[in-house]
Amino acid sequence: MRATTTPDETPPWRTQWLDPFLRHLEGERRLSTYTVRNYGTGLLTFFAFLDSDTSWKGDLAKIGLRDVRDFVIEQQRRVSRRTIHNYVSALRTFFKYWIRQGKLEKNPLLGLALPKLPKKLPAFMTEKQIVKLLDGPMRLLENEAVSQRIAWRDRLALELLYGTGFRVSELCGLTYGQLSFDEGVARIVGKGGKARLCPLGRVAMAVLEKWRQEFATSTSFDAPVLENSRGAKWSSRSVQLLMKKYLALAELPMDLTPHKIRHSYATHLLDNGADLRLVQELLGHSRLSTTQVYTHVNMGRLKEAFDQAHPRA
């Protein structure tokens, strides 16, 4: 039996349960707009599934494990396993929040089994590929294909991504108030409001200094380091387009993303002897297990080298 809510009518669950939760994620937990949007997508998909049957009538207490299982089974025909895990992660956080608020007594996800995810190592670029990518803005400048300002802005964006391991949202939100030019570090508040210090590195600092002194429109405390033509902060879309532009110039695979630069940053640190816990701190990971995936990358490369070089391999 289909729900009788008309297209123009806001369902009660939205104003009573969903919207307050999303405001909590954005305002109190200070999650990125991108993360809040993904949580919202998962929850809206779940509620749309529930609304296909009017029996629940917007009452969270009536949702049981069977409802969630049925949702997961249906979604397996529609989306990837990774997306299902993301949806369920949003649901877990959602129900835990309302339990803490005293509005619910039990979590309907207890005992839920999910389809296993395929083991997939993070994609990354080699050091030579990174050099080709980072050289792109200066190559265009030498050929007079871009202005000085555009070339140095683009180079700054790429150098900061690789020199710090920033997430795209952290790069776009970076302001001069977060930078210490004397210490050569950026103070970042990442996922879940977790604060960390990010060393900028010699090359990134040199590019940043040149940008600040010669091209920046404003260097006030709240001014964005990367700014668009209107002086406002860059969007994640701007960074993605920048990446595509310089991937094509460097003749690198076009499916590489700005986040793959972060993977490359972590992999190259470990390749060159950095301690795993140090890399965890630099990336802002809450759990060491999240960082340990990069040791698997290194192990895979180690085995590959062994297979190629050892006569008994």
C-alpha positions in Angstrom: 0.0 0.0 0.0 1.5 3.3 -1.0 1.8 6.4 1.2 -0.8 9.1 0.7 1.6 12.0 1.2 1.3 14.4 -1.7 4.4 15.7 -3.5 4.1 19.2 -2.0 3.5 17.9 1.6 6.5 17.6 3.9 6.3 14.2 5.6 6.2 14.4 9.4 9.4 12.2 9.7 11.3 14.9 7.9 10.6 17.8 10.3 10.5 15.6 13.4 13.5 13.3 12.9 15.6 13.9 9.8 16.1 17.7 9.7 17.1 18.0 13.4 19.6 15.2 13.0 21.2 16.8 9.9 21.4 20.1 11.7 23.2 18.3 14.6 25.7 16.9 12.1 26.4 20.2 10.5 26.2 22.5 13.6 27.4 20.4 16.6 29.6 17.8 15.0 30.8 20.2 12.3 30.8 17.6 9.5 31.5 18.8 6.0 28.6 19.7 3.7 29.6 16.7 1.5 29.4 14.3 4.4 26.0 15.7 5.7 24.7 15.5 2.1 25.7 11.8 1.9 24.1 11.0 5.3 20.9 12.8 4.1 20.9 10.7 0.9 21.1 7.5 2.7 18.4 8.4 5.2 16.0 9.8 2.6 16.4 6.5 0.6 15.5 4.5 3.7 12.5 6.6 4.6 11.3 6.5 1.0 11.5 2.7 1.3 9.5 2.8 4.5 6.9 5.2 3.0 6.1 2.5 0.4 4.1 1.0 3.2 2.1 3.3 5.4 2.1 0.9 8.5 5.0 2.7 10.2 3.3 6.2 10.0 6.5 8.1 10.8 7.1 6.4 14.2 10.7 5.4 14.6 9.9 3.1 17.5 8.0 0.9 15.0 11.1 0.3 12.9 12.5 -3.2 13.5 15.5 -5.2 12.3 13.3 -6.9 9.6 12.6 -3.4 8.1 16.3 -2.7 7.8 17.1 -6.1 6.4 14.4 -5.7 3.8 15.8 -2.3 2.9 19.3 -3.8 2.5 18.0 -6.6 0.4 16.1 -4.2 -1.9 19.1 -1.9 -2.2 21.4 -4.7 -3.3 19.4 -4.7 -6.6 20.0 -1.0 -7.1 23.3 0.2 -5.7 26.8 -1.1 -4.9 27.8 -2.8 -1.7 29.9 0.2 -0.8 26.8 2.5 -1.1 24.8 0.1 1.1 27.5 0.2 3.8 27.4 4.0 3.6 23.6 4.0 3.9 23.7 1.7 6.9 26.5 3.8 8.5 24.1 6.8 8.3 21.3 4.8 9.8 23.5 3.7 12.7 24.5 7.2 13.5 20.9 8.4 13.1 19.4 5.9 15.6 22.2 6.3 18.1 21.6 10.0 18.1 17.9 9.7 18.9 18.6 7.1 21.6 21.0 9.5 23.3 18.3 12.2 23.0 15.9 9.8 24.9 13.5 9.6 22.0 14.2 5.9 21.3 14.9 2.9 23.5 16.4 0.4 21.1 18.5 0.4 17.9 16.8 -1.6 15.1 20.2 -2.2 13.5 21.5 -4.5 16.3 22.3 -7.9 14.7 22.2 -6.6 11.2 24.5 -8.5 8.8 25.8 -6.7 5.7 27.2 -8.0 2.4 31.0 -8.1 2.6 32.9 -5.4 0.8 35.5 -6.5 -1.8 39.0 -5.8 -0.5 40.3 -2.8 -2.5 43.5 -1.1 -1.9 43.5 2.7 -2.3 44.7 4.0 -5.7 47.7 6.3 -5.7 50.2 7.9 -8.0 53.9 7.1 -8.1 56.4 9.9 -7.2 57.2 10.4 -10.8 53.5 10.8 -11.7 53.1 13.3 -8.9 56.0 15.3 -10.2 54.4 15.4 -13.7 51.1 16.5 -12.2 52.6 19.2 -10.0 54.7 20.6 -12.9 51.6 21.2 -15.0 50.9 24.8 -14.0 54.4 26.0 -14.7 54.4 24.2 -18.0 51.3 26.1 -19.1 52.9 29.4 -17.8 56.1 28.8 -19.8 53.9 28.3 -22.9 51.9 31.4 -22.1 48.7 29.3 -22.0 47.6 30.8 -18.6 48.3 34.0 -16.7 50.8 34.2 -13.9 48.1 34.5 -11.3 46.2 31.4 -12.6 49.4 29.4 -12.9 50.5 30.1 -9.3 47.0 29.6 -7.9 46.8 26.2 -9.6 50.3 25.2 -8.4 49.4 26.3 -4.9 46.3 24.1 -4.9 48.2 21.0 -6.1 51.2 21.6 -3.8 49.0 22.0 -0.8 47.1 18.8 -1.6 50.2 16.8 -1.9 52.3 18.6 0.7 49.7 18.3 3.5 47.4 15.4 2.6 44.4 17.7 2.9 40.9 16.5 2.1 39.4 18.6 -0.7 36.9 20.2 1.8 39.9 21.1 4.0 41.7 22.7 1.1 38.7 24.7 0.0 38.0 25.9 3.5 41.6 26.9 4.3 41.9 30.5 5.6 44.9 32.6 6.5 43.9 32.4 10.1 44.7 28.7 10.1 48.3 29.2 8.8 51.4 29.8 10.8 54.0 31.1 8.4 56.7 31.1 11.2 56.2 27.5 12.0 55.2 26.3 8.5 52.0 24.5 9.6 48.3 24.7 9.1 45.8 24.1 11.9 43.0 22.0 10.5 39.7 20.9 11.9 38.7 17.8 9.9 36.0 15.2 10.1 34.0 15.1 13.3 35.7 18.3 14.5 39.0 16.5 15.0 41.8 19.1 15.1 45.3 18.4 13.8 48.5 20.2 12.7 49.7 19.8 9.1 53.3 20.6 8.3 53.2 22.4 4.9 56.6 21.5 3.6 59.4 23.6 2.1 58.0 23.7 -1.5 54.4 24.3 -0.5 55.5 27.1 1.9 57.5 28.8 -0.9 54.6 28.7 -3.3 52.2 29.9 -0.6 54.5 32.9 0.3 54.7 33.9 -3.3 50.9 33.7 -3.7 50.3 35.7 -0.5 52.8 38.4 -1.4 52.0 38.8 -5.2 48.5 37.5 -6.0 46.2 37.2 -3.0 43.3 39.6 -2.9 43.1 39.5 0.9 45.2 37.9 3.6 42.9 38.8 6.5 42.2 36.2 9.2 39.1 34.8 7.6 40.1 35.2 4.0 40.2 32.0 1.9 43.7 31.0 0.7 42.2 29.7 -2.6 39.7 32.1 -4.0 37.6 32.3 -7.1 37.2 35.4 -9.3 34.8 36.9 -6.8 37.1 36.5 -3.9 35.1 33.7 -2.3 36.5 30.3 -1.4 36.8 27.6 -4.0 34.3 24.8 -4.3 35.1 21.1 -4.4 33.9 21.1 -8.0 36.6 23.7 -8.8 39.3 21.4 -7.4 37.9 18.4 -9.4 38.0 20.4 -12.6 41.6 21.6 -11.8 42.6 18.0 -11.3 41.1 16.9 -14.7 42.9 19.7 -16.4 46.3 18.8 -15.2 45.8 15.0 -15.4 45.2 15.5 -19.1 48.2 17.7 -19.5 50.4 15.1 -17.7 48.9 12.2 -19.7 47.8 10.5 -16.5 44.6 8.3 -16.0 41.6 10.6 -16.0 39.9 8.6 -13.3 42.4 9.8 -10.7 40.8 12.2 -8.2 42.0 14.9 -5.8 41.6 12.4 -3.0 44.1 10.1 -4.7 46.7 12.8 -4.0 45.9 12.2 -0.3 46.4 8.5 -0.8 49.7 9.2 -2.6 50.8 11.5 0.2 50.3 8.7 2.8 51.8 6.0 0.7 55.0 8.0 -0.1 55.4 8.9 3.6 55.4 5.3 4.5 57.6 4.3 1.6 60.2 6.7 2.9 60.2 5.4 6.4 57.5 7.5 8.3 56.0 5.9 11.4 52.4 4.6 10.9 51.1 6.5 13.9 52.7 9.7 12.7 50.9 9.2 9.3 47.7 8.6 11.2 48.0 11.9 13.0 48.9 13.8 9.8 45.9 12.4 8.0 43.5 13.0 10.9 42.3 9.4 11.1 40.5 8.5 14.3 41.5 4.8 14.1 44.8 3.4 13.3 43.1 0.6 11.2 42.0 3.3 8.7 45.7 4.2 8.1 46.9 0.6 8.1 45.5 0.1 4.6 48.5 2.0 3.3 50.8 -0.6 4.8 48.9 -3.2 2.6 49.8 -1.0 -0.4 53.4 -1.2 0.6 53.3 -4.9 1.2 51.7 -5.5 -2.2 54.5 -3.5 -3.9 57.1 -5.4 -1.8 55.8 -8.7 -3.0 55.7 -7.5 -6.6 59.3 -6.4 -6.4 60.2 -9.8 -4.8 58.4 -11.7 -7.5 60.3 -9.8 -10.2 63.7 -9.9 -8.7 64.1 -13.2 -6.8 65.2 -16.3 -8.8 63.1 -18.6 -6.7 60.0 -16.4 -6.5 
